[in-house]
Amino acid sequence: MLMRELAVAGVGTGDEVIVPAFGGATAVSAVRTVGARPVFADIERGSFCLDPESVERVVSSRTTAVVVEHLFGHPADLGRLTDVARKHGVLLVEGEPLPCGASVEVRRRRRQAEYLDRRLTGVVTPRVSPGVEHRYTEYVVRVPGNGRADRDAFAHALRARGVASRVPVRNPEHWLARRGDELSLPESERASNECLALPVGTALTRREMSRLVAACNALGGLLWEVAC
């Protein structure tokens, strides 16, 4: 879908397309498939979505489009991103569309997210920007401590307690493109080192949610002590 939109818009060889460094794997693949060059921009710390200020900094005369991803169900700031795109005369393309906010699955996930937001103390719970509705396609927290090693140890300890979790983005795209030495995108790098997706969804029972909270709070409390 994204590749087709770019191709129909005439994006191709010699063009640059700005993509998020964190969670932008699909966008990078689509951009390269049409022959263009991906240019990486950073994300906002709270939403994990493309940062309009970072986009502004990397726009060049070769930029033809900006690809937006609504990561983990949090809407990107389309208003500000549209303003940046119009200012520079480039195309703004949305990647994966957000699910319907009124669906049964989304309502269930929101209730579970509210439950976790109220009870989790061992991790940093998701932030929601003012005036937007989070779909929680994934419930992504930040694990306190000393970065990737503590996050991975935390995930391993959760599994040992029967709680599933996964690292949603293992590496930012500019690292995979071997541009890590020449390009610093601190929020994308920090997120890849700290983030962990905890289970939410219609199959999760209240008992499983309680076990999840208990495990995270017990383990996270130890990490908070180390971090302080």
Disulfide bonds with the S-S distance in Angstrom:
none
